[in-house]
Amino acid sequence: MEGAEQWEDVKARSEASRRRVVAEEQSPEQSPEKVVDRPGAQDPIEVEDEDDVWDPFCLLEVDEAFRVRIGDRPAAEPDLKLAKEKELARQKYVAEEAKFYEQTCPDSDPCGISGYGFRKHWDAMYSRNYGPFEAITEICSMQFTDEPAPPGTTPCQTVQVFSAKVTGLEGGLQWPLDVYGFVAIRDTVDRRRNIIFDRKRDSCQTLTKKDPYLVLTGPTRAVVLMDPITIEVKLLVKSTDESKDKLLSYLGVEPYIHGGTLYSELLNKNYRSELSTLEFTLGNIMSSVEATIFLQVTDGSWPDGFSCRFVTRTVSIDQEMVLLLHSGDKTVPCTDDGSLKLLRRVATVEVNGKLHISVKAWKFDNSGKNKHELTMPKETDEDDLEKGGVHEPTLADISVEKEVVFTPKKTGRSDDTLDIGFCKIKVTVAWSLIWRNLF
C-alpha cells in the first residue's frame, strides 16, 4: 500500500509539472526570463500545399533533362556561304567607318594634327609619369627572347611602318630638299618616343621628286596597338642659313586603325601640315610576335663594288616590305666580325604566318652601264664547290637574289643561310612576345 501511494504521488507531481509548463508556453504575457528554450517551444511552420515546398534538387533534375534533350540533336553544319557574307559585310562596315572618320576629322583640325596642340596635350597627360616630352623609349626589343614572358602575355595586334614619303610641296618649295628632323611613334606600352627617322642638320637626307622617301631607321621595338598610336613628326628644310630653315611638317596625329579586324591589312594615311603632305604606308598586323633580325657574313667576304638590298616581308602583306639595308653605290657596312650594320632590324609577323628575308646583290660601276644588268658569273670549278669553295665575283655586272623563310616562334631564335655565291650570310631571327603595360 505504501509503495502504491508513493507511485500515485509521483504521478500527481509529474502531471502538475506538465500542466504548469503548458500554461507558461500558452501564456501571452510571459516575461523573457520564463521563455522555455527548447525545440518544441516555437510554433511549427504551416505548409498549406506540399507542392509549394522548394526542393534544391529539382533544378539539377531539370538541367540534366535539358542536356539530355540537347545532346540528342544533330550538330549543325557550318554555313560557309553565310560566313563569307558576314565577313564581306564586316569589311564593308570597316571601310565605311574609316571613310567617315577621315571625312569628319580633316587634316586642318589643329587639335588633332598640329604638333603644337599635341605637345600641350602630352605634357598635361603624361609628363608626370614619363618625364620630358623629348624622352626616348627605354624599352628595347627581344624582351622575352631568352627570358620567360609574364603570365598572360600573348601575341597581340601591332603596327608595322613600311614607308613614309614627302609629297605635295607648298610655299614655293622645290625639289631637291635637304631634310632633317625626326619621325616617332608613341603607343600605350611607353608614351615616350619610339624613333623611326632621325637626322641632324649636319647630316640631312636629300629628297628628290624621283625618290621622296625617308630612310627609316626604326622602330627600336614593336609598336603595339591596344589604344590609338600617335605619329609625331617634325621635319625641316635646310637652307644656307639656319635662321632661314623652313618647317616642312609638324604633326601629332592618331591614325585611324580599326581594332576589330580579323586579318592583317595594309593602310595608307596622308597628313597635310605646314608646307607638305606626308604619306605613311602602315601594316595592321594581327596576333603577332616581334622578330629582331641579324645578318653576318660567315663564309667569304663582301667584295668591293657590289651593292646590296635586304628586305623582309610577311605572307599576309606580301606587296610591301621592310627595308633592312640598302647600300646604294657605297660599300656595304660591316663590322670586324662580319655583321652587317642594318638600318632597321625589328619587324612583326603573325604567329601563324611566315617571315621572308631576301637579298639582292649586284655589281655597280660608273661607266654608264645598267647597274642591274643580269649576266652569268664566271664558271666555277665544280670540284671546288663540292669542297665548300665560294664563288668569286666576275668583272661583269652580275645580279643575285636569294630568300629564306622562317616560321615564327614565341621565344628563342631561328637560323638560316643566304648563299649568294661570293659569300654566305647567316640570318638569325630572335623571336619574342611583346611586352604590354596592362595596368
Beta strands, then each sheet from edge to edge (+ up, - down):
strand 1: 156-167
strand 2: 177-186
strand 3: 194-199
strand 4: 205-207
strand 5: 223-224
strand 6: 230-237
strand 7: 246-253
strand 8: 265-273
strand 9: 276-300
strand 10: 306-314
strand 11: 322-326
strand 12: 346-350
strand 13: 355-363
strand 14: 399-406
strand 15: 411-419
strand 16: 423-432
sheet 1: 5+ 1- 9+ 8-
sheet 2: 5+ 1- 9+ 12-
sheet 3: 5+ 1- 9+ 16- 15+
sheet 4: 3+ 2- 4+
sheet 5: 3+ 2- 6+ 7-
sheet 6: 11+ 10- 13+ 14-
end
